[in-house]
Amino acid sequence: MKTCLECHEKIVGREDKKFCSDGCRNAYNNKMNKDKTNLMRNINNKLRKNYRILSELNPEEKTKTTKNKLMSKGFDFDLITSIYTTKTGNTYYFVYDQGYMALENEGFVLVKKDS
């Protein structure tokens, strides 16, 4: 006699079933896949915010902006997902496919990686 991994009720049906219903399967998987700590949840939220800011300021895939504009929207320069250095030595910081590179006088060029 197998029981549901979520509600522990008796399972009727196929031999390899693990859940009694879609609701229990969803609830179980949601619990298993949620961020384990507040730290992870907070970092993921900040990465999403950084991504939204870069996307909003860079609708045409390449543009310029200022450090003040990024900071006024709440951009966190400490949170990125990757770094790319070009052959010429320019360093781009990316949040997923949205990137930026520092220019002179606190300016920034914003770019979007090709898919």
C-alpha positions in Angstrom: 0.0 0.0 0.0 1.7 3.2 -1.2 0.9 6.6 0.4 1.1 10.1 -1.1 4.4 11.9 -0.4 2.5 15.1 0.5 -0.7 14.2 2.4 0.1 10.5 3.2 -3.3 9.4 1.9 -3.6 6.0 0.2 -2.7 6.2 -3.6 -5.0 4.5 -6.0 -3.9 3.9 -9.6 -0.7 3.2 -11.3 2.0 1.3 -9.4 4.6 4.1 -9.8 2.4 7.0 -8.7 3.9 9.1 -5.9 1.0 11.5 -5.3 -2.8 11.2 -4.9 -3.5 14.3 -7.0 -2.0 17.1 -9.0 -2.6 19.4 -6.1 -0.5 17.3 -3.8 2.2 16.9 -6.5 2.4 20.7 -6.9 2.4 21.4 -3.2 5.2 18.9 -2.6 7.3 20.2 -5.5 6.8 23.8 -4.5 8.1 22.9 -1.0 11.1 21.0 -2.4 12.1 23.7 -4.9 11.6 26.9 -2.8 14.7 28.9 -1.8 16.1 27.2 1.3 17.2 30.4 3.0 16.4 34.1 3.1 19.8 34.9 1.8 19.2 33.0 -1.5 15.7 34.5 -1.8 17.1 38.1 -1.2 19.9 37.6 -3.7 17.6 36.3 -6.4 15.2 39.2 -5.8 18.1 41.7 -6.2 19.3 40.0 -9.3 15.8 40.2 -10.8 15.7 43.9 -9.8 19.1 44.5 -11.5 17.9 42.7 -14.6 14.7 44.8 -14.8 16.6 48.0 -14.4 19.1 47.1 -17.2 16.3 46.0 -19.4 14.3 49.1 -18.9 17.2 51.4 -19.5 18.4 49.4 -22.6 15.4 48.7 -24.8 17.4 48.9 -28.1 20.1 46.4 -27.1 22.9 49.0 -26.8 22.7 52.4 -25.1 24.5 54.7 -22.6 23.5 55.8 -19.1 25.0 57.2 -16.0 25.9 55.8 -12.6 23.5 58.2 -10.9 20.6 56.9 -13.1 21.4 53.3 -12.3 21.8 54.0 -8.5 18.6 56.1 -8.4 16.7 53.1 -9.6 18.3 50.9 -6.9 20.8 49.0 -9.0 23.2 46.9 -6.9 26.7 46.8 -8.5 27.7 44.0 -6.3 25.3 41.5 -7.8 26.1 40.1 -11.3 25.9 36.7 -12.9 29.0 36.8 -15.1 32.0 38.8 -16.3 33.2 39.0 -19.9 36.5 40.5 -21.0 36.9 41.3 -24.6 40.1 40.8 -26.7 40.8 44.5 -26.3 40.7 44.3 -22.5 37.2 45.8 -21.9 35.3 44.2 -19.1 31.6 43.8 -19.2 29.5 42.8 -16.2 26.4 40.8 -16.9 23.1 40.1 -15.1 22.0 37.1 -17.3 22.0 38.6 -20.9 22.0 42.3 -19.9 25.4 43.8 -19.4 27.2 47.0 -18.6 30.7 48.4 -18.9 32.0 51.5 -17.1 33.1 54.5 -19.2 34.7 57.8 -18.3 33.0 60.3 -16.0 30.8 57.7 -14.3 29.1 56.8 -17.6 28.1 53.3 -18.6 27.4 51.5 -21.8 24.6 49.0 -21.6 24.5 46.0 -23.9 22.4 42.9 -24.5 24.1 39.5 -25.3 22.9 37.9 -28.5 20.6 34.9 -27.8 
